[in-house]
Amino acid sequence: MKFAIIIPFYNAEKRLALSIDSIIKQTYSFLKHVEVLLINDGSTDRSSAIAHSYAEKYPSNIRVFDVPNGGPSKARNIGIHNVQEDTDFVGFLDADDLLSPNMLFSMVNFLEKSAVNMLVPAFYYLDDFGKKQKISPHKLNDRFTNGNRVVAIEKEPQAIHFYIGGTFFRFESLKQFVFDETLNFAEDQLLITKFLLKNRSYGLIADAGYYYYRDLKQKGSLVSSAWKQPERYTPFLQKVYQTYLTNSKEIFGEVIPYVQYLIAYHAKLFFYKENIYFKEVLNEQEQEIFVRELQKILQEVGPEMIVALDTPLVVKEMMLSILRNGWPVQFKTAELEEVPLVTVKENYRPGKAVTVELLLEEARETLPEGAEFFANTSVGTAQTKVVKRKTAQTIWDIVVREEGTLEKVVTRLKPYQLKVQVFYQDKNQKITMIDLNVIKSVLGKLKRNKALKRKFKQGEYPDEVCTKNILFPI
């Protein structure tokens, strides 16, 4: 089976060689089965020289295309246009990311049993803080829990996929699609979603990994400049989300749950604290146009899909407020539940006391009369404190949680308190909010982290990657 891997790059001299090496070191013979297309998108550093040095060393396997800067969509399209006709699958790798060495071998084995047109490996973040690195799984890696398998999007609407890194397409099927060169962002998810709506299924490769590099040495580097561009708002809704809705209706006669959940999952990003530029980028008239357009889209999504999201309640409340009220934005909180809605957070830090936090999701000013949180441990009680917000929480400068409302419940454990139960009790009931075995929880996390570390180290990546301290989140 023959693979072509397209790497568009712009000023990627620091990590381009690492990315190329992760292809060369594949256990499925690189020399026999793989071609790499390096698309130099107008680089001004040593990237082009690095790329050409690899092409000189592997003239039968690596080709370089030096083109004027035109963005990732155009660069990827140039790559697709130059793929050789006898290629079976085309994959995409960003110029600072890595493929696990068993990637292609695992895909070949999978394709012997399943004739899908798209393949997706497990996805991991490789965060670089300078002296230390941290590897963590993507939230959507839940899809891989049951191993290598085929996903039918009509049966598993929450098994969404929208990022291009590590995604492989059957070449004959990919020929019918192009990346939209008018988009500076989300061009990959647009192509992928159009592809999946037509093909209806894809393969999950759980035993291979794609490592997505994020340079976090600079404070705030996670904040994407895309949120500061007007095109990220109304034009994005119209070109991307509306295309999903239209294509789904044309193919299935309705907006299928997969598309509804995909839009809801992605649209929540507009309300995250990292993306705070809404009023800075758009004037009031543009804000109104954007919100009204978003309202129409969210009405197609429906409140059920928004409620089903694994995201903070306050984000769901904002999305539902826009769905129902449109412009001007009239934020409305959800009705309080009988038992407080919480998200559990365990904090383990070397040399520090273990703390358990119950993040109070709802807009509560006080607990009901006579209600309380308390904790019992394997050795007596533990201190439990209800913490109020010191400052108001806002989204788009709209207050969504007032100063002084309840923020969280904090339980601090002493070193010898290895088991804890945190309860909520009112006049009518006593509810266990969390039952935690500290040792079991820590060992479980360490076991998972060790597996992540082993999987990464098995790649035998160059010293520049592996000599740094690798952290794994507990």
N, C-alpha and C positions, 0 to 999 in steps of 0.2 A: 504494500500500500504506500502511495506517495503523498507526502505532506508538503504544503507550502506555508511558510510562516512570514507574515508581513510585519515589519517593525518600522513605523514612521518615527523620525526623530528630529528634534530641534535643540541644538546646543546641549547635547547629552553626553559630553565627553567623560563625565565622572563615573557613569554606570553603564554606558552602552556595551562595553566589553563584557561586563558581568552578564548582561542579558543574552548576548550572543553565545557566550560560553555555556549558559544553561541549556541552549539548544544543541550545541555541539556535543555535550556530555550526555545526551539522551541514551538510554539503554537500548532503544530501538535505533538501529544503525543510522547515524546522521549521514554518513557518506553514501549509503545506498538508497535512502528513502526520503531525504529531506532537502528542501530548497529554502533558502532565506532571502527575502527581498527587503533590502534596507533602503528606505525612502528618506533621503536627506532633504528636509523641508526648509532649505535656506539657512542652514546653520552657519554661524560666524566663529565658532570655536574649533577645536580639533576633532569634532565628531566625524566629519567627512573623511579625514585622514585615517581615523581608527577603522571606519567602515571599509575603506578601500584596502587597508592592510589585511583584513579578514578575507576580502574578495580575492586578493592576490594569493593568499595561502590556500583557499578552497575555491578555485575558479569554477568547479563543476557544481558547487552547492550554494554559493553566495553571489548575489548580484546587487550592485549599488546604483541607485537613481538619484542624481543631484538635480533638484528642481527648485524654482523660486518659491519663497514662502507663500503657502496658500492655505495652511491650516490642516488639521488632522484628517478631516473628511476627504479633501482633495488628495492628500498623500496616500490614504488607504485605497481610494479609488484607482490611483495610478498603480498601486501594488496589485490590486485585483485584475486590472486590465493586462498586466504583464505575467500573470500566472500561466504556467505551461499547461497545455490542454490535457496532458496525461495525468494531471494532479487529481487526487481523490478528495482530499480535505484541505481547506484553507483555514489557518488560525491566525490570531492577532496577539501580539505581545508589545506592550509599551516599553520604551527604551530604557527604563530604570527598574523594570520588574523581572521576576525570575519564574521559570517553570521547574517543577520538581523533575528529577531525572527519569522517572518512570512514566511521565505524562503520555507520550506517544505509544509506548508499549501497552499501557492500560487501555488506551482508546482502541487500539487494534484488536485487543482481546474482546473488548465490549462489542465492537462492530461485527465480530464473527457470529454473535448471537442476536444482535438487535440492529435492524436496518433503519436507524434514525438519520435525520439530515442535519442535526446540530448536537454538539457535545459540550458539556460544561464541567470543569473540574471544581473541587472545593477551593474556596477563596480565603486567603489570609492576608491581614495587614502586617507589613514589616515596617514598624515605626522607628525612625532613627532620631535619637535624642543627642547624638554626638558620641559620648563615651559608652553609651548603652543603647541597645535596641530592644524592642518589645514585639513579640509576635502574638496576634490575637485573631480569632476567627470572625468572619463576617456574620452578621445577624442571620442572613439567609442560608447559612450553612446547616440549619436545621433540616433542610431538604435532603442532606446526605446521611442522616442518621441510619437509614435502612440500607446503606451501601449502594453499590452501582445498580442503577435501575432506570427505567423509562418513565418520564412524567408526561401524562396526557393533560394538557392545560384545561380541558373542559371538565375533568374529574378532580383536579387539584388546583383550584383557583388561587390559592395562597402560595403556590410554588412558583413565584414570579422570577424572571431573570431579565436583567437590563444592562449589564456592563459587558464591554467587549473584551477586556483582558482575559486571555485564556480560552475564549470561546472559539470553537472550530465548527466550520460549516462544510457540508458536502458541496464541492465546487460546482457541480452541475446545477444545484439548487440556488447557490449564491449568485450565479450569473444574472438572475432575474432582478437583482436588487443593487442599489447604489447608496452610498452615504450622501445625505443631503448637504451639499457644500455651502448652503446659505446659513447653516447653523454652526455656531461656535461652541456649542455645548449640547449634550443629549443627542448628538447625531448617532451615537452608537445604540442607545436604547430605542431610538425610532426605527432603525433598520432591524434590530433584533425583534422588536414587537411585531412589525409587519411580517417578518419571516415566520415567526411562531404562529401568528394568526392564520397564515396560509398552510403551514406544515403541521400544526396542532400538537406536536410532541417534541421532546428532546431527551437526550441521555445525560444522566448524572454520573460523573466519574469520581466516586468518593475517595478512592485510594490514591489519587494524584492531587497535587496542590499548585495553585497559582499564588505567588507572593507579590503583593502590591506594595511598592515602596512609597513611604511618606516621609519627607524630610521635615522633622519637627524641631530642628535645632533653633529655628527662628520663631519667637513668640508670635502666635496668631497665624502660623503658616497653614493651619487647617481651614482658615477662612478663604473661601474661593472668591477670586476677583469677579467671577461670573455674576454674583449677587449685586455687584455694583453697576451692572450694565442694564439699560432699559430693555434690551432684547430678551432678558431673562424672565420677563413678566408677561404682558399680554401677547407679544409675538410668540413666545414659547408655548403658551396655552393653546394658541391657534394652530401652530405648526406641528406640535407634538401631541398633546392630549386630544385635541379635536380630531386629529388623524387616527388615533386609536379608536375613538368612538365611531367615526365614519367607516373605517375598515371592518370593525366588528359587525356593524349593522349590515354592511354589504355582503359579508361572508356568512354570518350566522343568522341574520335577520333580527338581531337584537344586540345590546351591549352585554356581552357575556361576563359572568362574575370575575374571570381572570383579569379582564381589562378594568373592571370596576376596582378591584383590589390593587392592581398595579398603580392606577392613578392615585388612589387614596394613599397608598404607601409612599409614593414619591411626592405628592402635593403637601404632605405634612412638613416637608423641609422648609416651606415658606414661613413656617411659624416657629422654627427652632431659634434659640437665642444667638447662635452663631450668624444667623442670616437676618440682620437687623436693619437693612438698608432700604426697606420699602419706602418710607417717607423721604429719605434722603435722595433716592434716585428718581422718584416719580413726583410730579406736581399733583395738585389735588384732582384735576380733571383726569389725569392719567391713572391715578389711584382708583377713581370711580370706575373707569373703563375696565381696569384689571379686575376689580372685585366683582363687578357684574358678570364678566366673562367667567371668572372662577366659580361664581354661584351657579351658572348654567351647567358647568362641567360637574360640579359636586352634586347637583340634582340628578344627573345621569348616573353618578356613582351610588347615591342613596345613603341614608343615615346608617343602615345596618353595617355596611362595609367600613364606615368611619369608626363606628363603635368597636368593631372587631380588631382595629389596629392595636399593635403592641407599642403604644406610645403614651406619654403622659396625658392624663385626663384633660388638663388645661388646653392642650393642642387639639384634642377632639372637640372640646367645647367651642373653640374658635372656629374650627371647620364647620361644625353644625350651626353656629351662629350665622356664618356667611351663607351656608346652604339655605337657611330659612329666612334670613332677613336682608341679605344682599347689602346694598349701599344706602345710607352710611352704615358702617360696621356697628352693630349693636350687640356687644358681647353679653352672653347670658350663661350663667353657670348651671350645671346640672343639679337636679334635686338631690338633697342629701340622702344617703342610704341609711338604713337603720343601724348597721355596723359600719364604722369608718372604713373607707376604701384606702388601702395602703399598698405601697411597694416596698419590699424588704431589701435592705442593703446591708451586707456583712462587710466589716472593715477589719482586715488583718494587716498589721504593720509591725515589722521587727522591733522589739523593744518597747512596744506600746500595748496598752490594754485593748483587748478585743471589744469592739463596739457593734451593736446591732441597731440599725436605724429603721424605723417604720416611717417612710415618707407619706405624709397625709395628702392624698391627691385632691380631696374636695375643698371647697371654699368654706371652711369652718371657722367661726370666730371663737367658739367654745365647745367643749364636750357637753352632751346632755347632762342635766342635773343628776348628780349621784354617780355619773360614769367615770371610769378611770382606767388607765393602763398600769399593769404591774408585772413583775417578773419573778419567777422562782427558778432557782438553780439547783444543781446537785449538792451544793453546800450553801444553804440559806438563800436569802433574797438578794436581788441585785438592784442597784440604783436605776430608777427609770425617771426620765425628765421629759416633759412636753415643752417643745421649743416653739416660740412664735417668730414670725418673720420680722426682721429688723427693718427691711425696706420692702416696698411694694414690688410685686412681680408684674412685668409688662410684656406685651407682644405688640409690635408696631406702635409703641408709645401708648397703648391702651392698657389700663390697669386691669389685670385678670385675677390677681390675688392682692387684697389690701394689706398694707402694713399692719402688723399685729394679729393677722389670722394665723391659725395653727399650721406649722410647717412640717414638724416631724416629732417622733418620739424616739429618744436615745436611751439605750440600755448599755451601761458599761460593766464589763465583767472583770473580776479579779483573776489573776493567773491560775488559781486553783479551781475556778468555776468553769468546768468543761462541758456542762450541759445546761441549757436554759430554755425555759418556756415563757413567752411573753403573752399576756392575756389582755383582753378588753372585757370589762365587766360593767353592766348597767343594772338598772332595777330589775330587769327581766331575764338576763342571760349572762353567761360567762363564755367567751369565745377564745379559743387558742389562735393567736395570730401567727406565731412561729414556734416550732419545736426544734431546737438546734443542738446537735452534737458537734461541738467545736472540733474535736480531733477528727471525727469522721468527715466533716465538711472540708477541713484543711487537707487531709490526705487525699480526698477525692479530687480536689482542685489541683494538688501537686501531681497526681497521677495523670490527669488530663494535660497539664502543662508539660510533663515529662514526655508524653506521647507527641505533643506538638514539637518540642525541642528535638526529639529523635527523628521525627519526620523531616524537619528542616535540615538537620545535620547530615542526614543520609544523602542529601544533595551534593555533598563534598564541594561546596561552593568555595571560591577563592578566599585567600586569607583576609582580603579587605572586608569581606562579609563576616567570616566566622570568628575572627580574633576579638571582636567586640563582645562585651558581656551581653548575653541574650536574656532578657527578662520575659517572664510569662505571667500574665495577670492572675492574681488570686482573688 
